[in-house]
Amino acid sequence: MARNSQITAEGVLNRIVEDSRITGEFKSTSDIRIDGDLNGNLITTGKLVLGVSGRIEGDVTCENAEIEGIVSGKVTVRQLLSLKASSKVEGDIYTDKISIEPGAIFTGTCNMGKVKEINQPTASEKTLQEQAV
């Protein structure tokens, strides 16, 4: 029997369970569910699900996101960002589409429209970076 040496991320789920704490940048090509704490940036080409007990202190970059917990940092979602009633986001949002349930708390700015590439700064971010130099 021949084995395929390529492993795809489809159907794979990373999970940070409640009472777990991770410090540092987390990169993945698959979906992730966080019910614990992440102190650092999260970059995934998959979907992020942040549970009610989940907390992220850092920037988030992903394909789709469903937020029920707390995020402190910039959130960049290439397709759909869904803020559930229990969510609290403190930071700027860049997304193509957004859904916000009543009760969700959001402090920052929201920029909607096609997010071209994950990890690529937007034109306004580039302008801000140039002004800072």
Sequence and secondary structure as in RCSB ss.txt:
>XXXX:A:sequence
MARNSQITAEGVLNRIVEDSRITGEFKSTSDIRIDGDLNGNLITTGKLVLGVSGRIEGDVTCENAEIEGIVSGKV
TVRQLLSLKASSKVEGDIYTDKISIEPGAIFTGTCNMGKVKEINQPTASEKTLQEQAV
>XXXX:A:secstr
         TT EEEE TT EEES EEESSEEEESSEEES EEESSEEEE TT EEES EEESEEEE SEEES E
EEEEEEEE TT EEES EEEEEEEE TT EEES EEES   STT   HHHHHHHHHH 
